[in-house]
Amino acid sequence: MKIKSLKKLSFLFVFALILSVIPSISVSAASYDRDFVAIKKVKLWVQNSHAYKRGEVKLYCLEGESPVLETQVKGLTKGNKYNIDVTLYKDGRYVYSDSLYGTKNTAPLFVLPELEAGRYMVVYSFSGDTVVQKDFSYEIDVMKEDAFNYTSNLFANFGIPTDEVLYSFVYQLSDEKITVGEVADYVYLHFKQDTLTDEQFVKNLYKGLLYRDYDEGGYYYWLGKLQSKELTRSKVFAEFVGSYELEHNVCEKYNLPY
């Protein structure tokens, strides 16, 4: 048993010695041409906007803005070319396409057309003779500017962070999938009650929900209701949400679903 084990060890030692004297073999990039040109990154963004969320596959932007697809290509050497096809759909229907064939540009930009409010899908295809084809999909939620301004103002007055929740609400308002009342309900449930005095609370109802400065008569009326304990904050908030002014002077004026 011991003799057999020694023989096996001797064989392995000799085999390793043979391998050590064989010249190493290098594999050139040309052997893998179809992997040589590749996408490093594709970014979707919009210029000069105060209302967008950058992401690899998601974008919120305002109506009338032009989103941009920016590609970063690596491994491109002399003689290598590639193609890019971009197609835009809204609600599953084709709306736009553009192509770039036989290019050597390592950082091409695709500026999409100005978009109306709604949800879009961008299908992006990267291909070529020395390129492994890759396909990408991106979502764009386009918001109405009035919906963005109203909602961001409401969030700000009640200390709700400006994050993706805000953009999601604005998109849904723009597409009439939710109402101003539903956005207001979210704000009431998520703002920190102890950060506002009764005075600040009433003022912010005017600035946030009614989208204007308070008038003294209304201000002291609602403040008195709160301080006398005749009404709770929840009830006063509901009165503002259900008011004629919010429905007609705000929602109708700015074309927001009530």
C-alpha positions as CSV (number, residue, x, y, z in Angstrom):
1,M,0.0,0.0,0.0
2,K,2.8,2.4,0.9
3,I,4.7,1.5,-2.3
4,K,1.7,2.3,-4.5
5,S,1.3,5.7,-2.7
6,L,5.0,6.5,-3.3
7,K,4.6,5.7,-7.0
8,K,1.6,8.0,-7.3
9,L,3.5,10.8,-5.7
10,S,6.5,10.3,-8.0
11,F,4.3,10.4,-11.0
12,L,2.6,13.7,-9.9
13,F,6.0,15.2,-9.2
14,V,7.4,14.3,-12.7
15,F,4.2,15.6,-14.4
16,A,4.4,18.9,-12.6
17,L,8.1,19.3,-13.6
18,I,7.2,18.7,-17.3
19,L,4.5,21.4,-17.1
20,S,6.9,23.9,-15.5
21,V,9.3,23.8,-18.5
22,I,6.6,24.1,-21.2
23,P,6.3,27.8,-22.5
24,S,3.2,29.5,-21.4
25,I,0.5,30.1,-24.1
26,S,-1.0,33.5,-24.5
27,V,-4.4,34.0,-26.0
28,S,-4.8,37.2,-28.0
29,A,-7.9,39.3,-27.9
30,A,-8.5,38.4,-31.6
31,S,-9.4,34.9,-30.5
32,Y,-12.4,36.4,-28.7
33,D,-13.4,39.0,-31.2
34,R,-17.1,38.6,-30.5
35,D,-16.5,39.6,-26.8
36,F,-13.9,42.3,-27.5
37,V,-16.2,45.3,-28.0
38,A,-18.6,45.7,-25.1
39,I,-20.8,48.2,-23.4
40,K,-19.4,49.6,-20.2
41,K,-22.5,51.5,-19.3
42,V,-25.7,53.0,-20.7
43,K,-27.1,55.9,-18.8
44,L,-30.6,57.4,-19.2
45,W,-30.9,61.0,-18.1
46,V,-32.3,64.4,-18.9
47,Q,-30.5,67.8,-19.1
48,N,-31.3,71.0,-17.2
49,S,-34.2,69.5,-15.2
50,H,-35.0,70.0,-11.5
51,A,-37.5,67.1,-11.6
52,Y,-35.8,63.8,-12.6
53,K,-34.5,60.7,-11.0
54,R,-31.3,59.2,-12.5
55,G,-31.0,55.5,-12.7
56,E,-29.6,52.7,-14.9
57,V,-33.1,51.6,-16.0
58,K,-35.6,54.2,-14.7
59,L,-36.2,57.9,-15.3
60,Y,-38.8,60.4,-14.2
61,C,-38.8,63.7,-16.1
62,L,-41.1,66.6,-16.9
63,E,-43.4,66.8,-19.9
64,G,-41.7,68.5,-22.9
65,E,-38.2,67.5,-21.9
66,S,-35.9,65.4,-24.1
67,P,-34.4,62.3,-22.3
68,V,-30.9,61.3,-23.4
69,L,-29.3,57.8,-23.7
70,E,-25.6,57.9,-23.2
71,T,-23.5,54.8,-24.1
72,Q,-19.9,54.2,-23.0
73,V,-18.2,51.6,-25.1
74,K,-15.0,49.8,-24.2
75,G,-12.5,47.6,-26.2
76,L,-13.0,49.4,-29.5
77,T,-9.9,49.2,-31.7
78,K,-9.1,50.2,-35.2
79,G,-11.4,48.5,-37.6
80,N,-14.1,47.6,-35.1
81,K,-17.5,49.1,-35.6
82,Y,-20.9,48.6,-34.0
83,N,-24.6,49.4,-34.4
84,I,-27.2,50.9,-32.1
85,D,-31.0,50.7,-32.5
86,V,-33.3,52.6,-30.2
87,T,-37.1,52.2,-30.2
88,L,-39.6,54.1,-28.0
89,Y,-43.0,52.8,-27.0
90,K,-45.9,54.4,-25.1
91,D,-48.5,52.0,-23.5
92,G,-47.2,49.3,-25.8
93,R,-47.5,51.3,-29.0
94,Y,-44.5,52.3,-31.2
95,V,-43.9,56.1,-31.1
96,Y,-40.2,56.6,-32.2
97,S,-37.0,54.9,-33.5
98,D,-33.5,55.9,-34.4
99,S,-30.4,54.0,-35.5
100,L,-26.6,54.4,-35.6
101,Y,-24.8,52.0,-38.0
102,G,-21.1,51.3,-38.4
103,T,-20.0,53.8,-35.8
104,K,-16.6,54.0,-34.0
105,N,-17.8,56.5,-31.5
106,T,-17.0,55.3,-28.0
107,A,-19.5,57.7,-26.3
108,P,-22.5,58.2,-28.6
109,L,-25.6,60.2,-27.3
110,F,-29.2,59.5,-28.4
111,V,-31.4,62.5,-27.7
112,L,-35.0,61.3,-27.6
113,P,-37.9,63.6,-28.7
114,E,-39.8,65.8,-26.3
115,L,-42.3,63.5,-24.5
116,E,-45.9,64.1,-23.4
117,A,-47.0,62.8,-19.9
118,G,-47.3,59.0,-19.7
119,R,-45.2,55.9,-19.3
120,Y,-42.7,55.0,-22.0
121,M,-40.5,52.0,-22.7
122,V,-37.1,52.4,-24.4
123,V,-35.7,49.2,-26.1
124,Y,-32.0,49.6,-26.9
125,S,-30.0,47.1,-29.0
126,F,-26.2,47.0,-29.3
127,S,-24.8,44.8,-32.1
128,G,-22.1,44.5,-34.8
129,D,-19.8,42.1,-36.6
130,T,-17.3,41.9,-33.7
131,V,-19.9,42.5,-31.0
132,V,-22.1,40.2,-29.0
133,Q,-25.6,41.6,-29.4
134,K,-27.1,43.0,-26.2
135,D,-30.6,44.3,-25.6
136,F,-31.7,46.6,-22.8
137,S,-35.0,48.1,-21.7
138,Y,-35.6,51.3,-19.8
139,E,-38.7,52.9,-18.3
140,I,-39.5,56.6,-18.5
141,D,-42.3,58.1,-16.5
142,V,-43.1,61.6,-17.8
143,M,-44.8,64.0,-15.5
144,K,-46.9,67.2,-16.0
145,E,-45.1,70.2,-14.7
146,D,-48.2,71.5,-12.7
147,A,-48.5,68.1,-11.0
148,F,-44.9,68.2,-10.1
149,N,-45.0,71.8,-8.8
150,Y,-48.1,71.2,-6.7
151,T,-47.0,67.9,-5.2
152,S,-43.4,69.0,-4.4
153,N,-44.8,72.1,-2.7
154,L,-47.2,70.0,-0.7
155,F,-44.5,67.6,0.4
156,A,-42.1,70.5,1.3
157,N,-44.7,72.2,3.5
158,F,-45.2,69.1,5.6
159,G,-41.6,68.0,5.7
160,I,-42.0,64.9,3.5
161,P,-38.7,64.0,1.8
162,T,-38.3,64.6,-2.0
163,D,-37.5,61.1,-3.2
164,E,-38.8,58.5,-5.6
165,V,-42.2,58.4,-3.7
166,L,-42.7,62.0,-4.8
167,Y,-41.9,61.3,-8.4
168,S,-44.2,58.2,-8.4
169,F,-47.1,60.3,-7.0
170,V,-46.5,63.0,-9.6
171,Y,-46.5,60.5,-12.4
172,Q,-49.7,58.9,-11.2
173,L,-51.4,62.3,-10.8
174,S,-50.2,63.3,-14.4
175,D,-51.7,60.0,-15.7
176,E,-54.9,60.5,-13.5
177,K,-54.3,57.1,-11.8
178,I,-54.7,58.8,-8.4
179,T,-56.3,62.0,-7.0
180,V,-55.0,65.0,-5.1
181,G,-57.0,63.7,-2.1
182,E,-55.0,60.4,-2.1
183,V,-51.7,62.3,-2.2
184,A,-52.9,64.4,0.7
185,D,-53.9,61.3,2.7
186,Y,-50.3,60.0,2.3
187,V,-48.9,63.4,3.4
188,Y,-51.1,63.5,6.5
189,L,-50.1,59.9,7.5
190,H,-46.4,60.5,7.0
191,F,-45.6,64.0,8.3
192,K,-44.3,64.4,11.9
193,Q,-47.0,65.9,14.0
194,D,-44.7,67.1,16.7
195,T,-42.7,69.2,14.3
196,L,-45.5,71.7,13.7
197,T,-47.4,74.0,16.1
198,D,-51.1,74.6,15.5
199,E,-50.2,77.9,14.0
200,Q,-47.7,76.4,11.6
201,F,-50.1,73.5,10.8
202,V,-52.9,75.9,9.7
203,K,-50.5,78.0,7.6
204,N,-49.1,75.0,5.9
205,L,-52.6,73.8,5.0
206,Y,-53.1,77.0,3.0
207,K,-49.6,76.9,1.5
208,G,-49.6,73.2,0.8
209,L,-53.1,72.1,0.0
210,L,-54.7,75.3,-1.2
211,Y,-51.4,76.4,-2.9
212,R,-51.6,80.0,-1.6
213,D,-50.9,82.2,1.4
214,Y,-53.4,82.2,4.2
215,D,-56.0,84.9,4.7
216,E,-56.4,86.2,8.2
217,G,-60.1,85.4,8.6
218,G,-59.7,81.8,7.5
219,Y,-56.5,81.4,9.5
220,Y,-57.9,82.5,12.8
221,Y,-61.1,80.6,12.2
222,W,-59.4,77.2,11.8
223,L,-56.8,78.0,14.5
224,G,-59.6,78.7,17.0
225,K,-61.2,75.4,16.1
226,L,-58.0,73.6,17.0
227,Q,-57.1,75.5,20.1
228,S,-60.6,75.1,21.5
229,K,-60.4,71.3,20.8
230,E,-63.6,71.6,18.9
231,L,-61.9,70.0,15.9
232,T,-58.8,67.7,15.7
233,R,-56.0,68.2,13.2
234,S,-57.3,65.2,11.3
235,K,-60.7,66.8,10.9
236,V,-59.3,70.2,9.9
237,F,-57.1,68.5,7.3
238,A,-60.1,66.6,5.9
239,E,-62.1,69.9,5.7
240,F,-59.3,71.4,3.5
241,V,-59.1,68.3,1.4
242,G,-62.9,68.3,0.9
243,S,-63.1,72.1,0.3
244,Y,-64.7,73.8,-2.8
245,E,-61.5,75.8,-3.1
246,L,-59.2,72.8,-3.5
247,E,-61.5,71.2,-6.1
248,H,-62.3,74.2,-8.2
249,N,-59.6,76.9,-7.5
250,V,-56.7,74.4,-7.5
251,C,-57.5,71.1,-9.2
252,E,-59.5,72.6,-12.1
253,K,-57.0,75.4,-12.6
254,Y,-54.0,73.1,-12.7
255,N,-55.8,70.2,-14.4
256,L,-55.2,67.9,-11.5
257,P,-57.6,65.0,-10.7
258,Y,-59.6,65.8,-7.6
